[in-house]
């Protein structure tokens, strides 16, 4: 059945790593891995992004950073620069918004656009896709892969087929033919366990699922079986939904070494509170509810939550509330492995003159200071200026490790 709907899926190519290669020309053509410090194969974090040169070594996002180092010790390992990536993402989404207000953000580097109503003004969906791809490259020096189809599922599959800098358009009415020879792992809803079950049924391609008995699929997978077959036939009625306001914002960190040092724990909570507060202010919202996430060395995870009458986006407030929650964690001699802070029950930032923070002795001055800090960090990065307590704790931690090593 022919459709007049046109959906474009935009997917940036190796986004974080590509930005690093753009900002540092000396890294171009080399394996760049963005994420945690590998610590010569002993790091405990994960890979956030890998350039295509690094991917040839088998490195991918979410891989443990130590494994990435083992596979590619010659790689260029870089820390995450989230403010820089958000800045580029904002520029890219401003380009997308020129063509339609129906833009659904999936992440900083991925989005759906419904351009059905835009073709009369901007030309065909293919023309719009090409223009967007070129504008992103001209403005940001980055490549995007584009998939165009009559629905979201097929458009997303299309954008992934010829990366990097791919451009695939699936004419309306050809969706099933386009999908039929692709492996079932590309089918929405076919996770690892479902894929194993489908292969046991003799389905190795999406076309096999499309032709399989709908009764049997429903019997095995329930209503999910019907959705699997619809997608396999190239049918997807999901609409492009413009981004809704976030319901919560959070940050967490895993310690390089498990610790029970209260100074390090408190300094880490302060850093997390500052990260979350900065995100709240950037989004123009405040939070009434704070949740503390605490994971010990045995991987037991405990959360504690509290709400306050007054909403806030000040780091001092979030920090003090987190300290109070920390006291509610059952006492244990086990070391801390992970800490996290999440702010929820969000509302628009209040107007000047509304009640301000009760924690700060001079609320107006505290907010003025916050504004200055935000300006400096947005321009020069989050490490450009830090609280003395955080720097002191970092220094003590490093010195302590050195002294410990000397004793050995």
Secondary structure, DSSP 8 states (H G I E B T S, - for coil): ------EEEEEESSHHHHHHHHH-GGGTTS-EEEES--GGGT--SBEEEE-HHHHTTT--TTSBHHHHHHH-TTSEEE---HHHHHHHHHHHHHHHHTT-S-EEEEETTEEEEE-TTTHHHH--HHHHHHHHHHHHHHHHS--EEEEEESSHHHHHHHHHTT-SS-EEE--TT-HHHHHTTSBGGGSTT--HHHHHHHHHTT--BHHHHHHS-HHHHHHHHTHHHHHHHHHHTT------------SEEEEEEEEEEEE--HHHHHHHHHHHHHHHHHHHHHHTEEEEEEEEEEEETT--EEEEEEEEEEEE--HHHHHHHHHHHHTTS---SS-EEEEEEEEEEEEE---TTS---SSSTTHHHHHHHHHHHHHHHHHH-TTSS--HHHHHHHHHHHHHHHHHHHH-
